[in-house]
Amino acid sequence: MSILIVAEHDNSTLNIATLNSVTAAGVIGGDLHILVAGHGCSGVADQAAAVTGVSKVLLADSASYAHSLAENVALLIAELGASYSHILATSTSNAKNIMPRASALLDVQAISDISAVVDADTFKRPIYAGNVIATVKSTDSIKVILVRGTAFDACAADGGSASIESVTGDYDAGKSSFVSEEVAKSDRPELTAAEVVISGGRGMGSGENFALLDGIADKLGAAIGASRAAVDAGFVPNDMQVGQTGKIVAPDLYVAVGISGAIQHLAGMKDSKVIVAINKDEEAPIFSVADYGLVADLFVALPELDAAL
């Protein structure tokens, strides 16, 4: 049994999210291969080859894959994946765009957001905003799986010595083209990979008030997130959203400020190791999942916390 893991990368660096899928694949068991599809990405292949537990890296270096256009990469995955029992990718926005297309081309059912492996055919995944865990058994000959990264620890990024094999196949579906991208630059850690996350909700009152989180985040080395209510209100951009329809996080410490705790938000952060909530409403649902709760006016509590750190 061989498992193909689709690497997440930016043509220069292997995204740590890939390591979560390698761990999940290791639980399934079998020969683990990583597919690196991109352009000028040989350095990523070298990094993938060093990942513990991987026996082979497939390198597809072509201009057609330079920007991970889903239509093109899906064709490649479907071609290579036909000889594998499982195809895995971590459930990032990019993979969510690619993997369902690949499963359709292979005529199999994709299994999304798995949080545990029961056996090679059976998996657990959260449904109803994480309130129910469904056990899903697949009878497809090829399992196309999206892995919830927060449910599996990242494997070691070094210690391996996999071989690297170049693969042919320059697939261009002709259905999309890259125009441009705007990348937000930040010195803070990426939200889904941060060990500490501090998030603000509608209780922050305005986008300007999110500046109250900056000093605390800098001192804690934290990423800054937000609830959907804060995003919908236009306080912050949607790439900061934590929750069922945003990013799923599971840091060592999650601080929720002015967040009531709607079920959609809890679904995105309740696996955090320690949860701290600051809210002036003592009946707020966020306190039901918090390890530590402070009933206080955030406009008083945040400056005091910043000064104390």
LINGI-V632179 format. One line per field, one symbol per residue. ss: DSSP state (A for helix, B for strand, O for the rest). psi: psi as a letter, one per 40 degrees, with the letter a starting at -180 (. if undefined). burial: b if it has 9 or more other C-alpha atoms within 8 Angstrom, else e. Layout:
BEGIN
ss->???
psi->???
burial->???
END
This chain:
BEGIN
ss->OBBBBBOOBOOOOBOOAAAAAAAAAAAAOOBBBBBBBBOOOAAAAAAAAOOOOBBBBBBBBOAAAOOOOAAAAAAAAAAAAOOOOBBBBBOOAAAAAAAAAAAAAAOOOBBBBBBBBOOOOBBBBBBOOOOBBBBBBOOOOOBBBBBOAAAOOOOOOOOOOOBBBBOOOOOOOOOOOOOOOOOOOOOOOOAAAOOBBBBBOAAAOOOAAAAAAAAAAAAAOOBBBBOAAAAAOOOOOAAABBOOOOBOOOOOBBBBBOOOOOAAAAAAAOOOOBBBBBBOOOOOAAAAOOOBBBBOOAAAAAAAAAAAO
psi->hihhhhihifedhhhdddddddddddddiahhihhhhahffddddddddehhehdihhhghiddedefhdddddddddddedeidihiiigidddddddddddddefihihifieihdaeehiiiiiffeehhhhhhheidhhhhhhhdeehihiheieifiihhhiigghheeeiihdiihhhhieiiideeidhhhiiadeddiddeeddeddddddefiihaiidddddeediieeehhadebihigidhhhhhfhdfidddddeeeeidhhhhhieheehddedeidhhhhihdeddddddddd.
burial->ebbbbbbbbebbbbbebbbbbbbbbbebebbbbbbbbbbbbebbbbbbbbbbebbbbbbbbbebbbebbbbbbbbbbbeebeebbbbbbbbeebbbbbbbbbbbbeebbbbbbbbbbeeebbbbbbbebeeebeeeeeeeebbbbbbbbbebbbbebeebbbebeeeeeebeeeeeeeeeeeeeeeeebebbbbebbbbbbbebeebeebebbbbbbbeebbbbbbbbebbeeebbeeebbbbbebbbbbbbbbbbbbbbbeebbbbbbbebbbbbbbbbeeebbbbeebeebbbbbbeebbbebbeee
END
